[in-house]
Amino acid sequence: MAFTRDSFVVVSDEQVSTSLGDETVILGMRDGVYYGLDAVGARVWALVASPQRVSELVEAIRREFDVAPERCERDLLALLEELSERELVREVAAEGHADPS
């Protein structure tokens, strides 16, 4: 799945997760594998607990972690792609009610 700045992303129902300090651990229900997110990834995970537009995620992370906009967007899109490949996040319609496909 190729996310864009206009994509809306939310956590998948195919996972369970918990916070451990400033990190997050996720169990992918489809593959039975545990995944770990560092502090920045954990913040992204917390933000996508409800549907969020990628451009808004970029702005939130950029402000909170003082990172250049281009790098923030590039790294965030890469993280979302990786999480999507593992079926841990999914794209939703603008209002977060249905899959766009």
Summary of the structure (lengths in Angstrom):
residues: 101
radius of gyration: 12.8
end to end distance: 10.9
largest distance: 36.3
contacts: 281
relative contact order: 0.24
helix: 38%
strand: 26%
